[in-house]
Amino acid sequence: MSRGRGGGSYRSAISGRYVTAKHGKASPRTTVRESVGRSGSSGSHYRSAISGRYVTTAHGKASPHTTVKES
């Protein structure tokens, strides 16, 4: 199981746990691929597991199974 924030780690949008790359690739609508650190961002943000784009806080809270909260 991939742990940490390596270049190709995947995280479940439902549980928030890290999952294997195989599971991440097989479930693109409910997993998020994490990239190496984001510079210049502050606070927490929500990202869609479906599109990979950042979404509003309201959308993130309304869609907990398809978004991931990133700090």
C-alpha positions in Angstrom: 0.0 0.0 0.0 1.4 3.4 -0.9 1.9 5.7 2.0 3.0 9.2 2.1 3.1 11.9 -0.5 5.2 10.3 -3.2 4.8 11.3 -6.8 2.2 8.6 -7.5 0.2 8.0 -4.4 -3.5 7.7 -4.4 -6.1 8.5 -1.7 -9.7 7.4 -1.4 -12.2 10.3 -1.6 -14.6 8.2 0.6 -12.3 7.1 3.5 -9.4 9.6 3.1 -7.0 6.7 3.3 -4.1 6.0 1.0 -4.8 3.1 -1.5 -2.7 1.1 -3.9 -1.9 2.5 -7.3 -3.8 -0.4 -8.8 -7.0 0.5 -6.8 -6.5 4.2 -7.6 -6.3 3.5 -11.4 -9.3 1.2 -11.3 -11.5 3.7 -9.3 -10.8 7.1 -10.9 -14.1 8.6 -9.8 -13.5 8.0 -6.1 -9.7 8.3 -5.8 -7.4 11.3 -6.1 -3.8 11.1 -7.3 -1.7 13.2 -5.1 1.3 15.1 -6.4 4.4 16.3 -4.7 3.7 19.3 -2.4 1.9 22.4 -3.7 3.8 25.6 -3.0 2.0 28.8 -2.3 -1.3 27.4 -1.0 -2.6 28.1 2.4 -5.4 26.7 4.5 -7.5 23.7 3.5 -9.1 23.1 0.1 -11.4 20.6 -1.5 -10.5 18.7 -4.7 -12.8 16.7 -6.9 -11.9 13.0 -7.3 -13.7 13.0 -10.6 -12.0 15.9 -12.4 -9.0 16.5 -10.2 -9.9 20.2 -10.0 -10.2 22.3 -6.9 -13.9 23.0 -5.9 -15.6 25.4 -3.5 -15.9 24.5 0.1 -19.7 24.3 -0.2 -19.4 21.8 -3.0 -16.7 19.8 -1.1 -18.9 19.5 2.0 -22.0 18.6 0.0 -20.1 15.8 -1.9 -18.0 14.0 0.7 -17.7 10.8 -1.4 -16.3 12.4 -4.5 -14.2 15.2 -3.0 -11.1 15.2 -0.8 -10.2 17.8 1.8 -6.5 18.8 1.5 -4.7 20.8 4.1 
